[in-house]
């Protein structure tokens, strides 16, 4: 039988061992490269998630700040409405005693109608035809000899109550914008008045300080569409991020304003 020299066998063994070791090292390198690639992809995802988180936190802070400003304005407006209701209640009580004095009642009622007319003129321009018609009806009632003083008083007070109620309502309706285009209107009490075209591509907010409509961006138009659906009871109530019609300012203290308004 032929036998290989021992030295040759040793050399072959060393070559085989070296080849196996080289393959193992290459496998380790490949796995290391793949792990690095995976780690890089994972880090990219983490960075993207961090950027998105920071963006969402920023938007949330802006929404909270806007909500706080609106809440402050609502609180101030509620106090104004409350004072108006108290004044109206005092006048109702006073008029109960004055109803028997025919000489004093007509000028008092006339003054209340004139103040209501001025208020509508300075208010947000919603439902103008309806509200103007109410004023015209009151003026006719004041000069109608068929109505008793008590009936005239009741009509004037009813009109005032109706105007005060507008400050607490969320209302939506379809009408004509500037007497031309058909749009959907939304009113948030007396702090917001908006319109949206049926296709949702155009919308605006009435700016009281400018006495003009200001266009709304896409995000605000989406919020406006949600608000219209909420007013029509087609969607659950939610927080709406919309610009307001009235200028928002921090409530003044009695020292700054020179005392409480009557």
C-alpha positions in Angstrom: 0.0 0.0 0.0 1.2 3.5 -0.9 1.6 6.0 2.0 1.9 9.8 1.8 4.8 11.3 3.5 3.9 12.8 6.8 5.1 16.2 5.8 2.8 16.3 2.8 -0.1 15.3 4.9 0.7 18.1 7.3 0.9 20.7 4.5 -2.5 19.6 3.1 -4.0 19.9 6.6 -2.7 23.4 7.0 -4.1 24.5 3.7 -7.5 23.1 4.5 -7.5 24.7 7.9 -6.5 28.1 6.3 -9.2 27.8 3.7 -11.9 27.1 6.4 -10.6 30.0 8.5 -10.7 32.4 5.5 -14.2 31.4 4.7 -15.3 31.9 8.3 -13.7 35.4 8.3 -15.5 36.3 5.1 -18.8 35.2 6.6 -18.1 37.3 9.7 -17.3 40.3 7.5 -20.5 39.8 5.5 -22.6 39.6 8.7 -20.9 42.6 10.1 -21.6 44.7 7.0 -25.2 43.5 6.9 -25.6 44.4 10.6 -24.2 47.9 10.0 -26.6 48.4 7.1 -29.5 47.3 9.3 -28.4 49.6 12.1 -28.1 52.5 9.6 -31.7 51.9 8.4 -32.9 51.6 11.9 -31.2 54.9 12.9 -32.8 56.6 9.9 -36.2 55.5 11.0 -35.5 56.7 14.5 -34.4 60.1 13.2 -37.5 60.4 11.0 -39.7 59.4 13.9 -38.0 62.0 16.1 -38.6 64.8 13.5 -42.2 63.8 13.1 -42.6 63.8 16.9 -41.1 67.2 17.2 -43.4 68.5 14.5 -46.5 67.0 16.1 -45.5 68.5 19.5 -45.1 71.9 17.9 -48.5 71.7 16.3 -50.0 70.6 19.6 -48.5 73.5 21.4 -49.8 76.0 18.8 -53.3 74.4 19.1 -53.2 74.6 22.9 -52.1 78.3 22.7 -54.9 79.1 20.3 -57.4 77.2 22.4 -56.3 79.2 25.5 -56.7 82.5 23.7 -60.2 81.5 22.5 -61.2 80.3 25.9 -60.0 83.7 27.4 -62.0 85.6 24.8 -65.1 83.3 25.4 -64.9 83.9 29.1 -64.8 87.7 28.6 -67.6 87.6 26.1 -69.7 85.5 28.5 -69.2 88.2 31.1 -70.3 90.8 28.7 -73.4 88.8 27.7 -74.2 88.2 31.4 -74.0 91.9 32.1 -76.3 92.6 29.2 -78.8 90.0 30.5 -78.6 91.5 34.0 -79.3 95.0 32.5 -82.2 93.6 30.4 -83.6 91.9 33.5 -83.4 95.2 35.5 -85.2 96.9 32.6 -87.9 94.3 32.6 -88.5 94.8 36.3 -88.5 98.5 35.9 -90.8 98.3 32.9 -93.3 96.3 34.9 -93.8 99.3 37.0 -93.6 101.7 34.1 -96.1 99.8 32.0 -98.9 101.8 33.7 -97.3 105.1 32.7 -98.2 105.6 29.1 -96.2 108.8 28.8 -92.9 107.1 29.7 -93.1 103.8 27.9 -93.1 104.8 24.2 -89.8 106.7 24.3 -88.2 103.9 26.3 -89.3 101.3 23.8 -88.1 103.5 20.9 -84.7 103.8 22.5 -84.4 100.1 23.0 -85.2 99.4 19.3 -82.7 102.0 18.2 -80.0 100.4 20.4 -80.8 97.0 19.0 -80.5 98.4 15.5 -77.1 99.9 16.3 -76.0 96.6 17.8 -77.0 94.6 14.7 -75.2 97.2 12.5 -71.9 96.7 14.5 -72.2 93.0 14.9 -71.0 90.2 12.6 -73.0 90.3 9.4 -74.9 87.0 9.8 -78.6 86.6 8.9 -78.8 90.2 8.0 -82.1 90.0 6.2 -83.8 88.2 9.0 -82.5 90.5 11.7 -83.2 93.7 9.7 -86.8 92.4 9.1 -87.1 92.0 12.9 -86.2 95.6 13.4 -88.6 96.8 10.7 -91.3 94.7 12.4 -90.6 96.3 15.8 -90.8 99.8 14.3 -94.2 99.1 12.7 -95.3 97.6 16.1 -94.4 100.8 17.9 -96.7 102.8 15.7 -99.5 100.3 15.5 -102.5 101.6 17.4 -104.1 98.1 17.4 -101.3 96.9 19.8 -101.5 97.6 23.5 -98.4 99.0 25.4 -97.9 95.6 27.0 -97.8 93.8 23.6 -95.3 96.3 22.2 -93.1 95.8 25.3 -93.3 92.0 24.9 -92.2 92.2 21.2 -89.2 94.5 22.0 -88.1 92.2 24.8 -88.5 89.1 22.7 -86.3 90.7 20.0 -83.6 91.5 22.5 -83.7 87.9 23.9 -83.3 86.5 20.4 -80.2 88.7 19.8 -78.7 87.6 23.1 -79.3 84.0 22.2 -77.1 84.3 19.1 -74.0 84.6 21.4 -74.5 81.0 22.7 -75.4 79.2 19.4 -73.5 77.0 17.0 -75.4 77.4 13.7 -74.9 76.4 10.0 -77.0 77.2 7.0 -76.8 77.5 3.2 -77.2 80.9 1.6 -75.8 83.4 -0.9 -72.4 85.0 -0.4 -72.6 88.7 -1.4 -75.9 87.8 -3.1 -74.2 85.8 -5.8 -72.6 82.4 -4.9 -74.3 79.7 -2.9 -72.2 78.7 0.1 -72.5 77.1 3.5 -72.2 79.5 6.5 -71.0 78.6 10.0 -71.4 80.8 13.0 -69.7 80.2 16.4 -71.6 82.4 18.7 -70.4 85.9 18.1 -66.7 85.0 17.9 -66.5 83.3 14.5 -68.4 83.7 11.2 -67.3 81.6 8.2 -68.3 80.4 4.7 -67.3 77.3 2.7 -68.1 76.6 -1.0 -70.0 73.3 -1.6 -66.9 71.7 -3.2 -64.7 72.7 -0.2 -62.1 74.5 -2.3 -62.8 78.0 -1.1 -63.6 79.3 2.4 -63.3 82.5 4.4 -63.5 84.0 7.8 -65.2 87.4 8.4 -62.7 89.8 10.1 -64.6 92.4 12.1 -61.6 94.8 12.4 -61.3 94.8 8.6 -65.0 94.4 7.8 -64.0 91.9 5.1 -63.7 88.2 4.3 -60.2 86.6 4.7 -59.4 83.4 2.8 -58.9 80.2 4.7 -56.1 77.7 4.1 -56.7 74.1 3.4 -56.3 72.9 7.0 -58.8 75.6 8.2 -61.2 74.7 5.5 -61.2 71.1 6.6 -61.8 72.2 10.2 -64.6 74.4 8.9 -66.2 71.5 7.1 -66.1 69.5 10.4 -67.7 72.4 12.2 -70.6 72.6 9.7 -71.2 68.9 10.1 -71.1 69.3 13.9 -73.7 72.1 13.7 -75.9 69.9 11.6 -75.5 67.0 14.1 -73.8 64.9 11.4 -70.5 64.6 13.5 -69.6 64.3 17.1 -68.5 67.6 18.8 -64.7 68.2 18.8 -62.2 71.1 19.2 -62.1 73.2 16.0 -58.9 75.0 15.2 -60.1 78.1 13.3 -59.2 81.8 13.2 -61.7 84.0 15.0 -63.7 86.9 13.6 -63.3 89.2 16.5 -59.9 90.5 17.6 -58.7 88.5 20.7 -57.3 90.5 23.5 -56.6 89.7 27.1 -59.4 90.9 29.4 -58.5 94.2 31.1 -58.6 94.6 34.9 -60.8 97.1 36.5 -57.8 99.4 37.1 -56.8 99.3 33.4 -60.3 99.8 32.1 -61.2 102.4 34.6 -63.9 100.3 36.2 -66.4 97.7 35.2 -68.5 98.4 32.1 -72.2 98.8 32.8 
